[in-house]
Structure formats: structure tokens, C-alpha cells
Amino acid sequence: MPVRLWDKRCRIFAPLSILHTEKEKAEVVDIGVVQDLGVEFLPNFKNPCWYEARGTTDQHRARLSQITTNTPSSVLRYDKATQSELVLRCLPYFFLIGQPKCATTDIFHRINIHPEVVEPKLKGPHWWTRKRYGMPYTDKPVTLTEYLDIFNATKIGERDETDNATDWANTSPTSRASKRITGDGSTSTFWDSGATMTYIQSILTRYPHQPIAKRLINKRWNSHVKPAEKRMNFTVYEYELRGVVTDKNKDDGSKGVVLPFTVADVIHSVLPESRIIAVIREPVSRLYSSYLFFTKNANLSPKHFDDCVQSSIKKWNDCTKMYSVRTCAYNKTLQNSMKARLYNGLYSVFLEDWLRVYPRKQVLVVRMEDYHTTISTTMAAIYSHLGLRPLTADEEKRVNTAPVRNRNRKKSEIGKMLNTTLNALQKFYHPFNSQLAWMLGDSNFLWKDIQYSLR
């Protein structure tokens, strides 16, 4: 069903009051979708931070995001607060987006060992993809303020050892500098745009004349996209997968929304300078590890895994007979119906959407296998990508000798997958691996060095 995403006659920015009722405004934060953040990042901070009046609420930030450019900056940023009433707030500088069972927990821990990185209270808040929208992920939507509380802004804003204590104390907070950064390690950020798409679609449906889609596309275009991509027609999308899920009672339609926009567009709308680190792994071994780790209430075995894979491949094939590969990869209804999470290994599909939004230089793609083989080399590449200083010998030793986090031990208990399963999965993932290797210009992402060891 064709759906027009915007009307060229409308303004790009719409008042919040037009888009939501008071109750809806209190439930979901529109930052990155309908609104800008409404703050100015501190120019001397490497990490995206700002000062605001203590007790500032999400609704207050929403109002600030609609203040005109003629409003004095003191009001825009601080709401006439005195210096003693200001509190430092920070969003993440980098996103470790990875995939489940790709050593992201271990890598995130080692990133945070670096002296210039401030560890957040939680590795994976999953705010951008899930928690901000509430059910079914959490009882009520997690506010932006609650998300900001995860990041230790006070630590980011502390005086550096190289700063003169007296000069630093006599400097206005807004003029101080900081090289410290912090990050968000939610793996779902890479691939799970279901709630984001559903929410955007609900706005487009209720308010068809509000140019939300045009706003997101303009944000993307103003970044880096090539002229050819600007001619792409985003006015039509597939939004429901009917007939794919066996149990019709579980398909409410809304879970099948697939748009041209992903969570990457929403994050980029707020944080266009973010550094992205995608950690991925040979997809067949990743799927088996995921099965062993996530499958509950089942007698795990190679035969049970084969049954899950075969049924999931059939569902996928049924879907792609009716819809595009991208639509099937993102569709939440199909994802939830699969007993084996095939979609998590479709790296090329998800990465392409990230590279449509962020410049290639801001996106580092890491193979988990290389990380396991040469931890120090891989971590040095990640530190360089984040613009961090080289480690001293003692600091590097601490990184290299840190205990391994979140290791899966079930494989040794049930053995390798069946050869029939292996062959089916390698055939399934081959075109996606080929596309990924071409996209990155690196044949290592064909994983030929890994596939033989799986047998």
C-alpha cells in the first residue's frame, strides 16, 4: 500500500503540541524524530555535553527546541539559571553497535579501561531502540533524563591532570575543556529499528501533512550523501507482512512496519559527529552461539538447532517471495516468529543503512575473530578511531590482561552443529557476506578463514 511520507507545501518543523496530546508528550520523547535536542554542545568538550538548569525536564527541553534563533543563548541553554544551579549533562560520543554474541561486552569493558574514557553505569541501556518507547520493553517509556543519568557527566567534566588547578577553578564552566568521552554499548542499536519505525509510522499516519520524513531525509542529505542518493524516492514503503506469520492472532500489523528510516537516522539527527564501532562475527558460528545463549525452555541439541534453522529459513524464503530483502530483515513480526535469529547475521543490510547516514570515516567495522587473535592491535585501532591517545606500556598491559567478559560455555556441552545445518546456513549467508565484503572493500568479511574450521 503506497503511503505519501510528506507534503512539499508543509514546513519542516512542526510544533510539538500539534503532534501529540499532553498524555502522549509525557510518554514518549520525540528528540531525534520530531524535535531537535534544544541545547548547544560545549565547544571545548570532545564529548557532546551541555549545561542546563538543575531539575530540567524532558518537556522543558522540548520547549527549548522550539525557541527561535533570536532567543538569547543564555535563555536557550540555561533558562536564566545562575552558575551554581547549572548541572552538566552528556550524551554518548560513541556507539558500540555490534551484534549479540560478538564479544561486544568484552570490547566495551576494554574501551572503558582507557584513561580518557568514562564508563557509564550501564553497558546496554537500549534507549534509542526500545526503552524510550515503553511497552513491551518496559512498563513505561524511559525518559531522556533517565537515559542521561546513565552517563557520568561529572567525571567527564572533571579537571584533567594537565590543567592548572587555579586557572581551571577560575574559568567559567562553559569555557572549560575536556578530552574525556563516554559511550553506549547497546547491541540492538545496529539492527533493531522496529519500535522506531512503528513510532514514526504512527506519527505519519495520524498527521499525514506533517513533513517528519522530509526532516529526517534533510538531516541525512545535509551530512554527506552523494548526489545520486538525493534523487532516491522515499515516498513509498512496505509496512505490513501479511501471510508470513503462521499464527494470525499474533500479527497485529503494527509490528510489521518497515520504513526507509532506521534508528541510525534518529541518532544522527541529534549526534551527527558520533563515532560508530560495529563488531561482527562469522554469521553461522554467531547464530549457533546465540541459540545456545538465548534459547530458553528447550532441550538444546544439534538436532533441535537444525529444526529451528530449517523452519526459520522457510519463513525467510516465504517472506522474500512477497517483499524485499530489506523489508524482511527489519520486520519485527517476522523476527519474532523465527526460532533461530537469522536476521542478526544480515550485516550488509543493516550496515548499508548506517553508511547512508554516517560518513565511512566515522564507522569502524571490526571482526570479532581478529579481536580474539590480536587484542592489542584491535584495541589500538578502536582507540585511534575514537581519537584517544596511545596507551602507556602499563595501561596496555592492563587492557590485555583484563578478564574475558560474558563467555558462552554451552557449546562444549552439546557439541558442534550438524553438517546439514552448517551447509544450509553457509548457503543462506553467502550472498550477504559477499555484499558486505564488496561494501567494505575487504575480502576478510567473506570469512573464508573461519568457515573451514566450523566443520
ZAMARMAR-394182 format. One record per residue (C-alpha): residue number from 1; chain; x, y, z. Coordinates in steps of 0.001 Angstrom, whole numbers, plus 500000, padded with zeros to 6 digits. Layout:
BEGIN
  nulo  loro       X       Y       Z
   NUM     A       X       Y       Z
...
END
This chain:
BEGIN
  nulo  loro       X       Y       Z
     1     A  500000  500000  500000
     2     A  501606  503319  498924
     3     A  501841  505947  501652
     4     A  502930  509503  500994
     5     A  505556  510482  503537
     6     A  505392  514238  503241
     7     A  503728  517161  501559
     8     A  506170  519639  499973
     9     A  503929  522536  500926
    10     A  504420  521949  504671
    11     A  507073  523297  506957
    12     A  509911  521008  508026
    13     A  509459  521661  511736
    14     A  506128  521163  513454
    15     A  505153  522365  516945
    16     A  505083  519557  519488
    17     A  501542  520447  520527
    18     A  500283  519642  517042
    19     A  501824  516187  517002
    20     A  500791  514812  520381
    21     A  498299  515114  523160
    22     A  499577  516107  526603
    23     A  499455  512452  527687
    24     A  501436  511313  524655
    25     A  504047  514032  525181
    26     A  504661  512704  528665
    27     A  505027  509141  527435
    28     A  507479  509243  524517
    29     A  510402  511592  523955
    30     A  510364  512992  520414
    31     A  514035  514001  520368
    32     A  515576  512980  517050
    33     A  512221  512173  515465
    34     A  510159  515379  515575
    35     A  512420  517700  517535
    36     A  515983  518825  517904
    37     A  517644  518452  521282
    38     A  517308  522159  522011
    39     A  520780  522667  523520
    40     A  524208  523840  522384
    41     A  527062  521398  522935
    42     A  530056  522842  524774
    43     A  532647  523817  522138
    44     A  535675  522789  524213
    45     A  534332  519357  525142
    46     A  535125  516438  522875
    47     A  532063  514580  524181
    48     A  528618  516066  523387
    49     A  527785  517826  526678
    50     A  525920  520912  527801
    51     A  524925  522739  530968
    52     A  521307  523126  531954
    53     A  519353  524258  534980
    54     A  519142  521640  537693
    55     A  515797  519843  537504
    56     A  515281  520430  533770
    57     A  512649  518010  532446
    58     A  512154  516373  529050
    59     A  509133  518586  528435
    60     A  511240  521678  529155
    61     A  513892  520572  526652
    62     A  511116  520032  524134
    63     A  510001  523637  524618
    64     A  513556  524888  524264
    65     A  513934  523028  520970
    66     A  511178  525239  519524
    67     A  512574  528595  520735
    68     A  513512  530768  517786
    69     A  517110  531590  516889
    70     A  516516  535148  518104
    71     A  516158  533925  521676
    72     A  519199  534913  523788
    73     A  521610  531984  524201
    74     A  521537  532411  527987
    75     A  517844  531563  527951
    76     A  518208  528826  525337
    77     A  520821  526921  527302
    78     A  520272  527774  530919
    79     A  516763  529200  531329
    80     A  518183  532156  533292
    81     A  519817  529837  535839
    82     A  522717  531061  537912
    83     A  526066  529304  537566
    84     A  525643  527472  540891
    85     A  522371  525999  539634
    86     A  523840  524503  536474
    87     A  524337  520774  536019
    88     A  526446  519125  533317
    89     A  524634  516704  531009
    90     A  526221  514422  528405
    91     A  525141  512105  525614
    92     A  527466  509345  524335
    93     A  530337  510200  521994
    94     A  530454  506702  520527
    95     A  528124  503771  519936
    96     A  529389  500179  520087
    97     A  526615  498726  517972
    98     A  527913  495213  517208
    99     A  525658  492167  517330
   100     A  524746  489745  520125
   101     A  527460  487155  520836
   102     A  530187  489124  519065
   103     A  532310  489958  522155
   104     A  530807  493441  522499
   105     A  530661  493161  526302
   106     A  534352  492313  526457
   107     A  535360  495025  523983
   108     A  533234  497658  525726
   109     A  534944  496834  529014
   110     A  538402  497240  527475
   111     A  537427  500534  525828
   112     A  536413  501855  529238
   113     A  539812  500958  530697
   114     A  541360  503768  528655
   115     A  542045  506778  530933
   116     A  540237  509151  528578
   117     A  537014  507108  528584
   118     A  534398  507395  531325
   119     A  532444  504187  531901
   120     A  528639  504555  532034
   121     A  526532  502940  534725
   122     A  525080  500509  532185
   123     A  526661  498971  529086
   124     A  523463  498460  527105
   125     A  520552  500762  528022
   126     A  518862  500108  524640
   127     A  517230  503518  524917
   128     A  517307  504609  521284
   129     A  515818  501352  520014
   130     A  513464  500154  522751
   131     A  513233  501659  526222
   132     A  512216  505164  525126
   133     A  509032  503677  523641
   134     A  507877  501740  526698
   135     A  505865  498549  526193
   136     A  506658  495768  525505
   137     A  510235  496536  526544
   138     A  509473  498297  529815
   139     A  506351  499219  531792
   140     A  506571  502875  530824
   141     A  508813  504872  528487
   142     A  512254  505689  529858
   143     A  512718  509460  529731
   144     A  515663  511219  528155
   145     A  516614  512481  531615
   146     A  516774  508899  532890
   147     A  518939  507963  529906
   148     A  521276  510901  530560
   149     A  521644  509777  534181
   150     A  523456  506655  532926
   151     A  526434  508724  531797
   152     A  528808  510088  534404
   153     A  528841  513704  533256
   154     A  530571  514891  536427
   155     A  533542  512633  535690
   156     A  533668  513814  532074
   157     A  533806  517423  533251
   158     A  536497  516917  535912
   159     A  539787  518774  535724
   160     A  542466  516989  533740
   161     A  545834  516364  535396
   162     A  547496  518618  532843
   163     A  545221  521570  533696
   164     A  546401  524214  536134
   165     A  544180  523886  539212
   166     A  543905  527641  539857
   167     A  543224  528557  536240
   168     A  540662  525780  535955
   169     A  538827  526889  539125
   170     A  538677  530487  537884
   171     A  537353  529509  534455
   172     A  533656  529588  533669
   173     A  532219  526052  533378
   174     A  531106  526757  529820
   175     A  534682  527695  528841
   176     A  536406  524651  530321
   177     A  537753  521901  528127
   178     A  537550  518119  528379
   179     A  539044  515301  526283
   180     A  537100  512569  528070
   181     A  534384  510638  526274
   182     A  531719  508080  527093
   183     A  529755  505553  525045
   184     A  526625  503467  524618
   185     A  527171  499717  524134
   186     A  523622  498639  523200
   187     A  523966  495957  520523
   188     A  520348  496404  519416
   189     A  521250  499829  518030
   190     A  522754  498151  514952
   191     A  519766  496155  513799
   192     A  516592  496730  515841
   193     A  514660  499626  514326
   194     A  511235  498050  514742
   195     A  509965  500330  517515
   196     A  511487  503389  515831
   197     A  509784  502618  512520
   198     A  506464  501850  514189
   199     A  506556  505113  516140
   200     A  507450  507230  513103
   201     A  504765  505488  511076
   202     A  502167  506233  513760
   203     A  503000  509937  513501
   204     A  502897  509857  509706
   205     A  499520  508124  509799
   206     A  497909  510425  512361
   207     A  499417  513602  510940
   208     A  499927  512963  507207
   209     A  500658  516619  506423
   210     A  503497  516962  508935
   211     A  506783  516554  506986
   212     A  508554  514345  509517
   213     A  510082  512178  506816
   214     A  511396  515192  504920
   215     A  513037  516436  508099
   216     A  514890  513139  508595
   217     A  515934  512985  504957
   218     A  517188  516582  505039
   219     A  519284  515742  508087
   220     A  520802  512866  506139
   221     A  521351  514917  502986
   222     A  522997  517766  504835
   223     A  525545  515305  506198
   224     A  527394  513572  503391
   225     A  525258  511618  500941
   226     A  526173  511569  497285
   227     A  524082  513489  494710
   228     A  522749  510213  493284
   229     A  521298  509270  496662
   230     A  519486  512598  496870
   231     A  517379  511544  493898
   232     A  516087  508466  495722
   233     A  512310  508384  496062
   234     A  511298  507791  499679
   235     A  507584  508342  499157
   236     A  506543  504668  499216
   237     A  507242  501914  501741
   238     A  506032  498434  502589
   239     A  504518  498427  506040
   240     A  502857  495056  506699
   241     A  503825  491427  506243
   242     A  500563  489537  505978
   243     A  500602  485812  505450
   244     A  504167  485360  506735
   245     A  503386  484516  510347
   246     A  501516  481265  510906
   247     A  499648  482481  513970
   248     A  497490  485300  512596
   249     A  496360  486259  516083
   250     A  499877  487400  516891
   251     A  500173  489659  513849
   252     A  498661  492997  514819
   253     A  500082  494741  511761
   254     A  501917  497454  513692
   255     A  504821  495108  514322
   256     A  505309  494810  510563
   257     A  506136  498450  509876
   258     A  509236  498933  507708
   259     A  510312  502464  506705
   260     A  513253  503909  504777
   261     A  514414  505336  508121
   262     A  516178  503488  510926
   263     A  517432  504309  514391
   264     A  520631  505481  512669
   265     A  518675  508426  511218
   266     A  517277  509322  514634
   267     A  520670  509207  516366
   268     A  522325  511122  513523
   269     A  519653  513800  513778
   270     A  520873  514522  517318
   271     A  524514  513355  517186
   272     A  525882  513742  513645
   273     A  529514  513603  514813
   274     A  529218  510266  516666
   275     A  531824  507550  516213
   276     A  530319  504156  515393
   277     A  532001  500808  516141
   278     A  530324  497749  514614
   279     A  531645  494422  515900
   280     A  530523  491435  513857
   281     A  531372  487760  513593
   282     A  531194  484916  511065
   283     A  527385  484645  510945
   284     A  526992  480859  511163
   285     A  529049  480498  514333
   286     A  527375  483614  515724
   287     A  523940  482087  515173
   288     A  524877  478865  516941
   289     A  526324  480781  519879
   290     A  523170  482912  520009
   291     A  520987  479797  520001
   292     A  522928  478310  522908
   293     A  522843  481545  524883
   294     A  519308  482819  524321
   295     A  517139  479725  523810
   296     A  515081  479024  526924
   297     A  512869  476115  527996
   298     A  514180  473704  525363
   299     A  516408  470640  525255
   300     A  519373  472157  523456
   301     A  520917  469863  520879
   302     A  522355  469978  517338
   303     A  519139  468362  516074
   304     A  516937  470945  517812
   305     A  519108  473709  516371
   306     A  518719  472205  512888
   307     A  514923  472181  513278
   308     A  514977  475842  514341
   309     A  517196  476813  511404
   310     A  515191  474962  508773
   311     A  511873  476430  509927
   312     A  513362  479937  510067
   313     A  514874  479664  506581
   314     A  511457  478623  505268
   315     A  509824  481657  506888
   316     A  512511  483874  505363
   317     A  512042  482404  501899
   318     A  508273  482811  502151
   319     A  508777  486444  503070
   320     A  511239  487300  500281
   321     A  508834  485882  497699
   322     A  506485  488734  498624
   323     A  508726  491537  499877
   324     A  512209  492971  499527
   325     A  515178  491563  501467
   326     A  515402  494781  503483
   327     A  511727  494662  504438
   328     A  512044  491064  505612
   329     A  515269  491808  507519
   330     A  513713  494616  509556
   331     A  510187  493330  510010
   332     A  509518  492713  513693
   333     A  506692  490264  513131
   334     A  508950  488003  511090
   335     A  511820  488394  513556
   336     A  509657  487353  516489
   337     A  508354  484326  514618
   338     A  511822  482890  513898
   339     A  513130  480197  516223
   340     A  516668  480916  515000
   341     A  517728  484570  514785
   342     A  518858  484503  511160
   343     A  518320  488245  510766
   344     A  521113  489160  513201
   345     A  523653  487876  510669
   346     A  522432  490031  507783
   347     A  525227  492528  508432
   348     A  525276  494059  504949
   349     A  521591  495029  505124
   350     A  521900  496889  508431
   351     A  525337  498382  507775
   352     A  524178  499840  504466
   353     A  521573  501908  506305
   354     A  524192  503161  508768
   355     A  526514  504143  505908
   356     A  523670  506025  504234
   357     A  523592  508254  507293
   358     A  527130  508413  508703
   359     A  530305  509035  506660
   360     A  532507  505959  506259
   361     A  535294  507591  508283
   362     A  533017  507664  511331
   363     A  532183  503952  511142
   364     A  534713  501290  512171
   365     A  533823  497669  511398
   366     A  535669  495052  513478
   367     A  535743  491284  513028
   368     A  535416  489503  516356
   369     A  537843  486829  515142
   370     A  540577  489446  514605
   371     A  539913  490835  518054
   372     A  540365  487412  519649
   373     A  543570  486799  517686
   374     A  545218  490175  518339
   375     A  543531  492041  521170
   376     A  546172  494767  521437
   377     A  546140  495551  517693
   378     A  542348  495648  517513
   379     A  542019  497802  520612
   380     A  544669  500194  519261
   381     A  542579  500574  516093
   382     A  539459  501268  518183
   383     A  541274  503830  520339
   384     A  542570  505536  517201
   385     A  539081  505610  515711
   386     A  537855  507327  518891
   387     A  540718  509834  518766
   388     A  542226  508652  522062
   389     A  545886  508950  522934
   390     A  548143  505855  522710
   391     A  548375  503829  525899
   392     A  551467  503611  528060
   393     A  553062  500175  528495
   394     A  551406  499715  531899
   395     A  547999  500802  530585
   396     A  548269  498451  527607
   397     A  549168  495562  529921
   398     A  546062  496258  531975
   399     A  543888  496186  528834
   400     A  545429  492966  527517
   401     A  545194  491089  530817
   402     A  541623  492088  531702
   403     A  539377  489042  532327
   404     A  537115  487926  529478
   405     A  533509  489046  529911
   406     A  530259  487213  529045
   407     A  531796  484000  527666
   408     A  529446  481290  526343
   409     A  530321  477838  527730
   410     A  527395  475737  526481
   411     A  528910  474697  523134
   412     A  531358  472281  524721
   413     A  528412  470587  526417
   414     A  526365  469683  523319
   415     A  528975  469642  520543
   416     A  529106  471095  517028
   417     A  526104  471703  514786
   418     A  525131  469086  512200
   419     A  526825  469265  508787
   420     A  523432  469625  507113
   421     A  522747  472692  509267
   422     A  526174  474142  508535
   423     A  525746  473711  504783
   424     A  522293  475287  504815
   425     A  523456  478296  506812
   426     A  526594  478889  504753
   427     A  524445  478863  501622
   428     A  521964  481251  503248
   429     A  524569  483788  504391
   430     A  526875  483630  501338
   431     A  525205  486453  499320
   432     A  525111  488719  502363
   433     A  528786  488080  503163
   434     A  529689  488800  499541
   435     A  527755  492068  499648
   436     A  529456  493039  502918
   437     A  532949  492288  501564
   438     A  532202  494374  498473
   439     A  530735  497210  500545
   440     A  533806  497410  502796
   441     A  536343  496545  500108
   442     A  537734  493763  502291
   443     A  537603  490063  501380
   444     A  538192  489117  505026
   445     A  534473  489649  505530
   446     A  533834  486569  503408
   447     A  535151  484674  506445
   448     A  536828  482009  504324
   449     A  539496  481672  507009
   450     A  536803  480780  509549
   451     A  534339  478653  507615
   452     A  536627  475660  507215
   453     A  537217  475480  510961
   454     A  533491  475070  511574
   455     A  533428  471588  510079
END
